Amino acid sequence: MKKSYLITSFIVVIFTIGFWITNIYNNLVKLNENIKSQWGQIESVYQRRADLIPNLVNTVKGSANFERNTLMQVIEARSKATSVHIDPNDLNQNQIDKFQKSQENLNSSVRRLLLIVENYPDLKSTKNFYELQNQLEGTENRINVERNRFNDQVNSFNSYRNQFPKVIIANFFSKFKEKGYFQSQIESEKSPLIDFSK
């Protein structure tokens, strides 16, 4: 009788531990999938911006005798930004930083283009340019919102994952590595200089 009680107790303990591990695993899967889904949203808004840029460049080209070097920088930065592809299963900090750097270079080029355009009042007043500029501004706002949502998802995942003893279970599975965050852009605290006196 004592032997059957020990066997039954052992089976109950094993079953309880198995259920507990399965529960943690399933929560990690759910949180990980939320991050992947949010990453898809980020890629979507960045793609929207990349799709708007050729229209902006063509509008500027067609409307002004424009500084060719700036246009080439925008085109080159767009090409580099769209060539960076990140595996949603490996969203570590290095991968996020690589993606963010390519997007910051594009953002910087577009900002330079828009600042230089200030010297062309006829261009600023054209309907196409005005609409494209508004769409770009709206897209930049969407990018910011989606990046914040991504960071919230990463925070939920990393906070859950790194709690003891969950971190032990998470470390058994390569897909549950700690995820990286989007960080503020370099020198983002400095406002761009806009001079309307010219």
C-alpha positions as CSV (number, residue, x, y, z in Angstrom):
1,M,0.0,0.0,0.0
2,K,2.8,2.4,0.9
3,K,4.5,1.6,-2.5
4,S,1.4,2.4,-4.5
5,Y,0.9,5.6,-2.6
6,L,4.5,6.7,-3.5
7,I,4.0,5.8,-7.1
8,T,0.7,7.7,-7.2
9,S,2.3,10.7,-5.5
10,F,5.2,10.6,-7.9
11,I,2.8,10.5,-10.9
12,V,0.9,13.4,-9.5
13,V,4.1,15.5,-8.9
14,I,5.3,14.7,-12.5
15,F,1.9,15.5,-14.0
16,T,1.8,18.8,-12.0
17,I,5.3,19.8,-13.1
18,G,4.5,18.9,-16.7
19,F,1.3,20.9,-16.6
20,W,3.2,23.9,-15.1
21,I,5.9,23.7,-17.7
22,T,3.3,23.4,-20.5
23,N,1.5,26.5,-19.2
24,I,4.7,28.5,-19.1
25,Y,5.6,27.3,-22.6
26,N,2.2,28.3,-24.0
27,N,2.4,31.7,-22.4
28,L,5.8,32.2,-24.0
29,V,4.5,31.2,-27.4
30,K,1.6,33.6,-27.1
31,L,3.8,36.5,-26.1
32,N,6.3,35.6,-28.8
33,E,3.6,35.6,-31.5
34,N,2.3,39.0,-30.3
35,I,5.8,40.3,-30.9
36,K,6.0,38.8,-34.4
37,S,2.6,40.2,-35.2
38,Q,3.6,43.7,-34.1
39,W,6.9,43.3,-36.1
40,G,4.7,42.8,-39.1
41,Q,2.9,46.1,-38.4
42,I,6.2,47.9,-38.2
43,E,7.4,46.5,-41.5
44,S,4.1,47.5,-43.0
45,V,4.4,51.2,-42.0
46,Y,8.1,51.3,-43.0
47,Q,7.2,49.9,-46.4
48,R,4.4,52.5,-46.7
49,R,7.1,55.2,-46.2
50,A,9.4,53.6,-48.7
51,D,6.6,53.4,-51.2
52,L,5.8,57.1,-50.8
53,I,9.4,58.3,-51.2
54,P,9.7,57.7,-55.0
55,N,6.5,59.7,-55.5
56,L,8.0,62.5,-53.4
57,V,11.3,62.4,-55.3
58,N,9.5,62.4,-58.7
59,T,7.3,65.3,-57.7
60,V,10.3,67.3,-56.5
61,K,12.3,66.5,-59.7
62,G,9.4,67.5,-61.9
63,S,8.7,70.8,-60.0
64,A,12.1,72.3,-59.4
65,N,15.6,72.6,-60.7
66,F,16.6,70.7,-57.6
67,E,19.9,69.8,-55.9
68,R,20.7,66.5,-57.6
69,N,22.9,65.3,-54.7
70,T,20.1,65.4,-52.2
71,L,17.8,63.5,-54.4
72,M,20.4,60.8,-55.0
73,Q,21.0,60.5,-51.2
74,V,17.3,60.0,-50.6
75,I,17.1,57.3,-53.4
76,E,20.2,55.6,-52.1
77,A,19.0,55.7,-48.4
78,R,15.6,54.2,-49.5
79,S,17.4,51.4,-51.3
80,K,19.5,50.5,-48.3
81,A,16.6,50.7,-45.9
82,T,14.4,48.4,-48.0
83,S,17.2,45.9,-48.4
84,V,17.5,45.2,-44.7
85,H,15.4,42.2,-43.8
86,I,15.1,40.9,-40.2
87,D,14.0,37.4,-39.3
88,P,11.0,37.8,-37.0
89,N,12.2,34.7,-35.1
90,D,15.4,36.5,-34.2
91,L,14.5,39.9,-33.0
92,N,17.5,40.4,-30.7
93,Q,19.0,43.9,-30.0
94,N,21.6,43.7,-32.7
95,Q,19.0,42.9,-35.4
96,I,16.7,45.7,-34.2
97,D,19.7,48.2,-34.1
98,K,20.7,47.2,-37.6
99,F,17.1,47.7,-38.9
100,Q,16.7,51.0,-37.0
101,K,20.0,52.4,-38.3
102,S,19.0,51.8,-41.9
103,Q,15.6,53.5,-41.3
104,E,17.3,56.4,-39.5
105,N,19.5,57.0,-42.5
106,L,16.5,57.2,-44.7
107,N,14.6,59.4,-42.3
108,S,17.6,61.8,-42.1
109,S,17.8,62.0,-46.0
110,V,14.0,62.7,-46.2
111,R,14.3,65.4,-43.6
112,R,17.2,67.1,-45.5
113,L,15.1,66.9,-48.6
114,L,12.1,68.6,-46.9
115,L,14.3,71.3,-45.4
116,I,15.9,72.1,-48.7
117,V,12.5,72.2,-50.4
118,E,11.7,75.2,-48.1
119,N,13.7,77.3,-50.6
120,Y,11.3,76.4,-53.4
121,P,8.0,78.2,-52.6
122,D,6.4,77.1,-55.9
123,L,7.1,73.5,-55.1
124,K,5.7,73.7,-51.6
125,S,2.4,75.1,-52.9
126,T,1.8,72.3,-55.5
127,K,-1.0,70.0,-54.5
128,N,0.9,66.8,-55.1
129,F,3.8,67.8,-53.0
130,Y,1.6,69.0,-50.2
131,E,-0.4,65.7,-50.2
132,L,2.8,63.6,-50.3
133,Q,4.3,65.6,-47.4
134,N,1.1,65.1,-45.4
135,Q,1.2,61.4,-46.1
136,L,4.8,61.2,-45.0
137,E,4.0,63.0,-41.8
138,G,1.1,60.7,-41.1
139,T,3.3,57.7,-41.9
140,E,6.0,58.9,-39.5
141,N,3.3,59.2,-36.8
142,R,2.2,55.6,-37.6
143,I,5.8,54.4,-37.4
144,N,6.1,56.0,-33.9
145,V,2.9,54.4,-32.7
146,E,3.8,50.9,-34.0
147,R,7.3,51.1,-32.6
148,N,5.8,52.0,-29.2
149,R,3.4,49.1,-29.4
150,F,6.3,46.8,-30.4
151,N,8.3,47.9,-27.4
152,D,5.3,47.2,-25.1
153,Q,5.0,43.7,-26.5
154,V,8.8,43.1,-26.1
155,N,8.5,44.4,-22.5
156,S,5.7,42.0,-21.7
157,F,7.6,39.1,-23.2
158,N,11.0,39.9,-21.6
159,S,9.4,40.6,-18.2
160,Y,7.6,37.3,-18.3
161,R,10.5,35.4,-19.7
162,N,13.1,36.7,-17.3
163,Q,11.2,35.8,-14.1
164,F,12.6,33.0,-12.1
165,P,12.0,30.0,-12.7
166,K,10.5,30.8,-16.1
167,V,13.8,31.9,-17.4
168,I,15.2,28.4,-16.9
169,I,12.4,26.9,-19.1
170,A,12.7,29.7,-21.7
171,N,16.5,29.1,-22.0
172,F,15.7,25.5,-23.1
173,F,14.1,26.8,-26.3
174,S,16.1,29.0,-28.8
175,K,12.9,30.8,-30.0
176,F,12.4,32.3,-26.5
177,K,15.6,34.4,-26.4
178,E,15.3,37.9,-25.0
179,K,14.0,40.3,-27.6
180,G,15.5,43.7,-28.5
181,Y,13.8,47.2,-28.2
182,F,13.6,50.1,-30.6
183,Q,15.5,52.9,-29.0
184,S,15.4,56.7,-29.5
185,Q,17.2,57.9,-32.5
186,I,20.7,59.2,-32.1
187,E,20.6,63.0,-31.4
188,S,16.8,62.8,-31.4
189,E,16.7,65.4,-28.5
190,K,18.1,68.0,-31.0
191,S,15.4,69.7,-33.1
192,P,16.2,70.2,-36.8
193,L,17.2,73.7,-37.7
194,I,14.6,75.3,-40.1
195,D,15.4,78.7,-41.6
196,F,12.5,80.5,-43.3
197,S,14.5,83.7,-43.8
198,K,15.8,82.6,-47.3
